[in-house]
Amino acid sequence: MKSFKQHLLESKQVYEFKVKVVDELTTCQLDKFKGALERFTLESFSKGTRTPIQETQLDFPAHKNVATTVYDIVVTYPATSFQIHQLAAETMGLSECCIKVRNLKEQEEVEINNAHRTASGESLLTKDYDKEDNQSIVGDSHVMSLLKELGKVKNQGTLYSGVNNELLAKEAPAEKPATVDKNYGTTSPIGSRQVTLPTAKLGKIK
């Protein structure tokens, strides 16, 4: 059975970050950064992994044709990506736009969002719209197709035969089309008809 001390050690919370910088850091810059991370109780600091030179870096769009270096760090004191980012910029002497810091959850979200990202290199601002007028959706052709669909004969049901044929109708009842009065709406309700007043009949006075 594990002791309380063993459970406490195994349940120790750690905070992992990925620090990405443009180009590569010098030994002096790394030593200063590691020393500053001790305020968060630095657990581990990996050797930098250098990426190939790319024309455009996703995290550094302002820098062209550069390589990046990624460092994995682990601290045991609670820290945020913003705090690590600010600390890295101060100790390394680099501009904040040259550093990108993410925790593991943020890194996973970025990887999911860019899983199917394919850079075509084509500028979307200068690209013409696709030649599509969408008249089949909202134009006159769509109205005509809708009217044709409404004009189709509705299902009148299926006639079944059985022992009660004499009691049932000979054929399924057809729906009568609605009729509209041709004169409806052509006359005004006011002043269109002459009102006939009743005539008073004179009677004999008794």
C-alpha positions as CSV (number, residue, x, y, z in Angstrom):
1,M,0.0,0.0,0.0
2,K,1.3,3.5,-1.0
3,S,2.1,5.9,1.8
4,F,0.6,9.4,1.9
5,K,4.0,10.8,0.9
6,Q,4.1,8.7,-2.2
7,H,0.5,9.7,-3.2
8,L,1.5,13.4,-2.6
9,L,4.6,13.0,-4.8
10,E,2.6,11.3,-7.6
11,S,-0.1,13.9,-7.5
12,K,2.3,16.8,-8.0
13,Q,1.0,19.3,-10.5
14,V,3.2,20.4,-13.3
15,Y,2.8,23.1,-15.9
16,E,4.2,22.5,-19.4
17,F,4.9,25.1,-22.0
18,K,6.3,25.2,-25.5
19,V,8.5,28.3,-26.2
20,K,9.2,29.0,-29.8
21,V,11.6,31.7,-30.9
22,V,12.9,33.0,-34.2
23,D,16.3,31.6,-35.1
24,E,18.3,30.1,-32.2
25,L,19.2,31.3,-28.8
26,T,22.8,31.7,-27.5
27,T,24.1,30.0,-24.4
28,C,24.0,33.3,-22.5
29,Q,20.4,33.9,-23.4
30,L,19.4,30.4,-22.4
31,D,21.2,30.7,-19.0
32,K,19.4,34.0,-18.2
33,F,16.0,32.5,-19.2
34,K,16.6,29.4,-17.1
35,G,17.6,31.4,-14.1
36,A,14.5,33.6,-14.4
37,L,12.3,30.5,-14.6
38,E,13.4,29.4,-11.1
39,R,10.8,31.7,-9.6
40,F,8.3,29.2,-11.0
41,T,10.4,26.2,-9.7
42,L,11.8,25.0,-13.0
43,E,11.5,21.2,-13.3
44,S,13.0,20.6,-16.8
45,F,14.2,22.5,-19.8
46,S,14.7,20.6,-23.0
47,K,17.3,21.0,-25.7
48,G,16.0,23.2,-28.5
49,T,14.5,21.6,-31.6
50,R,15.3,23.6,-34.7
51,T,12.7,23.7,-37.6
52,P,13.7,24.0,-41.3
53,I,13.8,27.4,-42.9
54,Q,10.3,28.3,-44.3
55,E,9.2,31.2,-46.5
56,T,6.3,32.0,-44.1
57,Q,6.1,30.9,-40.5
58,L,2.6,30.4,-39.1
59,D,3.5,31.8,-35.7
60,F,5.7,34.6,-37.1
61,P,4.0,35.9,-40.3
62,A,6.1,39.1,-40.2
63,H,9.3,37.2,-40.6
64,K,10.2,35.7,-44.0
65,N,12.6,32.8,-44.8
66,V,13.6,32.1,-41.2
67,A,13.9,29.0,-39.0
68,T,12.5,28.6,-35.5
69,T,13.7,26.8,-32.4
70,V,11.2,25.1,-29.9
71,Y,12.0,24.6,-26.2
72,D,9.9,22.4,-23.9
73,I,9.8,23.7,-20.3
74,V,8.1,22.3,-17.2
75,V,7.5,24.2,-14.0
76,T,5.8,23.2,-10.8
77,Y,4.5,26.6,-9.7
78,P,1.3,27.8,-11.4
79,A,2.1,30.1,-14.3
80,T,0.4,31.3,-17.5
81,S,1.6,31.6,-21.1
82,F,1.5,35.3,-20.8
83,Q,3.9,35.3,-17.7
84,I,6.4,33.0,-19.4
85,H,6.2,35.1,-22.6
86,Q,6.9,38.3,-20.7
87,L,9.8,36.7,-18.8
88,A,11.3,35.3,-22.0
89,A,11.3,38.6,-23.7
90,E,12.9,40.4,-20.8
91,T,15.7,37.9,-20.2
92,M,16.5,37.0,-23.8
93,G,16.5,40.6,-25.0
94,L,14.2,39.8,-27.9
95,S,11.2,41.6,-29.3
96,E,7.8,40.0,-28.1
97,C,6.9,39.4,-31.8
98,C,9.9,37.0,-32.0
99,I,8.6,34.7,-29.2
100,K,5.6,32.5,-29.0
101,V,4.6,30.7,-25.8
102,R,1.7,28.2,-25.4
103,N,0.8,25.6,-22.8
104,L,-0.2,22.1,-23.9
105,K,-3.9,22.8,-24.2
106,E,-3.3,25.8,-26.4
107,Q,-0.8,23.9,-28.5
108,E,-3.3,21.1,-29.1
109,E,-5.9,23.6,-30.1
110,V,-3.6,25.1,-32.7
111,E,-2.7,21.7,-34.1
112,I,-6.4,20.8,-34.5
113,N,-7.2,24.1,-36.2
114,N,-4.4,23.6,-38.7
115,A,-4.7,19.9,-39.2
116,H,-6.2,20.4,-42.7
117,R,-4.6,23.7,-43.5
118,T,-3.0,23.8,-47.0
119,A,-1.2,27.0,-48.0
120,S,-1.7,27.5,-51.7
121,G,0.3,30.7,-51.8
122,E,-2.4,32.5,-53.7
123,S,-3.6,35.9,-52.6
124,L,-7.3,35.8,-51.8
125,L,-7.7,39.6,-51.9
126,T,-6.8,39.9,-55.6
127,K,-8.7,36.8,-56.6
128,D,-11.9,37.2,-58.6
129,Y,-15.1,35.7,-57.3
130,D,-16.3,32.5,-58.8
131,K,-18.6,32.9,-61.8
132,E,-21.9,31.9,-60.2
133,D,-25.1,33.9,-60.2
134,N,-27.0,31.5,-58.0
135,Q,-30.2,32.0,-60.1
136,S,-31.1,28.4,-59.5
137,I,-31.5,29.2,-55.8
138,V,-33.2,32.6,-55.7
139,G,-33.8,33.7,-59.4
140,D,-36.7,33.3,-61.8
141,S,-35.7,29.8,-62.6
142,H,-36.1,28.8,-59.0
143,V,-39.6,30.4,-58.9
144,M,-40.7,28.5,-62.0
145,S,-39.4,25.2,-60.6
146,L,-41.2,25.9,-57.4
147,L,-44.5,26.5,-59.2
148,K,-44.0,23.3,-61.2
149,E,-43.5,21.4,-58.0
150,L,-46.7,22.9,-56.5
151,G,-48.7,22.1,-59.6
152,K,-48.0,18.4,-59.4
153,V,-50.9,16.1,-58.6
154,K,-51.0,15.3,-54.9
155,N,-51.1,11.7,-53.8
156,Q,-54.8,10.6,-53.7
157,G,-54.2,7.5,-51.6
158,T,-54.3,3.8,-52.4
159,L,-57.6,2.0,-52.9
160,Y,-57.7,-1.4,-51.1
161,S,-60.3,-4.1,-51.8
162,G,-61.9,-6.3,-49.2
163,V,-65.1,-7.7,-47.8
164,N,-66.6,-4.2,-47.3
165,N,-66.3,-3.2,-51.0
166,E,-70.1,-2.4,-51.2
167,L,-69.8,0.0,-48.3
168,L,-66.7,1.8,-49.5
169,A,-66.4,4.3,-52.3
170,K,-65.7,3.1,-55.8
171,E,-62.6,5.3,-56.0
172,A,-60.5,7.4,-53.8
173,P,-61.8,10.9,-53.4
174,A,-60.0,13.5,-55.4
175,E,-59.1,16.9,-53.9
176,K,-61.1,19.6,-55.5
177,P,-59.0,22.6,-56.7
178,A,-59.8,25.9,-55.0
179,T,-61.8,28.3,-57.1
180,V,-61.4,32.0,-57.0
181,D,-64.1,34.5,-57.9
182,K,-62.9,36.4,-61.0
183,N,-64.7,39.6,-59.8
184,Y,-63.1,39.4,-56.4
185,G,-61.2,42.6,-55.6
186,T,-62.4,44.5,-58.7
187,T,-65.1,46.5,-57.0
188,S,-64.9,48.9,-54.1
189,P,-67.0,48.2,-51.0
190,I,-67.9,51.9,-50.8
191,G,-69.9,53.5,-53.6
192,S,-69.9,50.6,-56.0
193,R,-73.5,49.7,-55.5
194,Q,-76.6,51.9,-55.3
195,V,-78.4,51.6,-52.0
196,T,-82.2,51.2,-52.5
197,L,-84.2,52.8,-49.7
198,P,-87.4,51.1,-48.6
199,T,-90.6,52.8,-49.7
200,A,-93.1,53.7,-47.0
201,K,-96.6,52.4,-47.6
202,L,-99.5,54.6,-46.7
203,G,-102.3,52.9,-44.8
204,K,-105.8,54.0,-43.9
205,I,-106.3,55.7,-40.6
206,K,-108.9,54.0,-38.6
